[in-house]
Amino acid sequence: MCRGNRREEIFHDNADREMFMQLLGEACARTGWIVHSFVLMPNPYHWLLETPEANLSDGMRWFQGTYARRFCARHRVVGHVFQGRFKSPLIEPEDPDQFQMVSDYIHLNPARARMLLARGERVRLREYRWSSYPLFLKAPSKRPWWLEFSRVAGNLGFEEDTPKAHRRYGGGGRTTASSLFRSA
């Protein structure tokens, strides 16, 4: 997680978000990172990230530095984009409840921030484009290669990455955030 400097927005438009997502894919290719959940907010962004190699700091330095340089060049501004160092609390890999709680927290951020209103109309969380949640409702071939659904699905008791699992994640099953998403 990281916030914008002086609480300013880190994305001015969808082109910034697309650049950010493309860079996330590049960072995963460079570092071997696995993304389990993400959401982009105006300020901040959140990831649930697995780092098979001990390269989080180096990867984040490259990622945030590259995004900041491209953002500043695109918008013809100077200075910091991000507020200090990223935050990276450790999630215990043996604790599926903690892992699921963090994933649910990430996915519910747009609802909690009341960002699901567009032109006075309510938008469903599954329509919020800048989150892994709607991508989890799609076939694996429709997701970025670096986004991993199996761990989140497994924590909820879904055996495989199938259309049935996507439907259950999006609207049913256990009482978790996934069941709250129906109303969000």
Secondary structure as GFF3:
##gff-version 3
##sequence-region A 1 184
A	DSSP	three_ten_helix	5	7	.	.	.	ID=ss1
A	DSSP	alpha_helix	14	31	.	.	.	ID=ss2
A	DSSP	beta_strand	34	40	.	.	.	ID=ss3
A	DSSP	beta_strand	45	50	.	.	.	ID=ss4
A	DSSP	alpha_helix	56	75	.	.	.	ID=ss5
A	DSSP	alpha_helix	96	112	.	.	.	ID=ss6
A	DSSP	beta_strand	117	118	.	.	.	ID=ss7
A	DSSP	beta_strand	121	122	.	.	.	ID=ss8
A	DSSP	three_ten_helix	125	127	.	.	.	ID=ss9
A	DSSP	alpha_helix	132	136	.	.	.	ID=ss10
A	DSSP	three_ten_helix	140	142	.	.	.	ID=ss11
A	DSSP	alpha_helix	150	155	.	.	.	ID=ss12
A	DSSP	alpha_helix	163	171	.	.	.	ID=ss13
A	DSSP	alpha_helix	177	180	.	.	.	ID=ss14
###
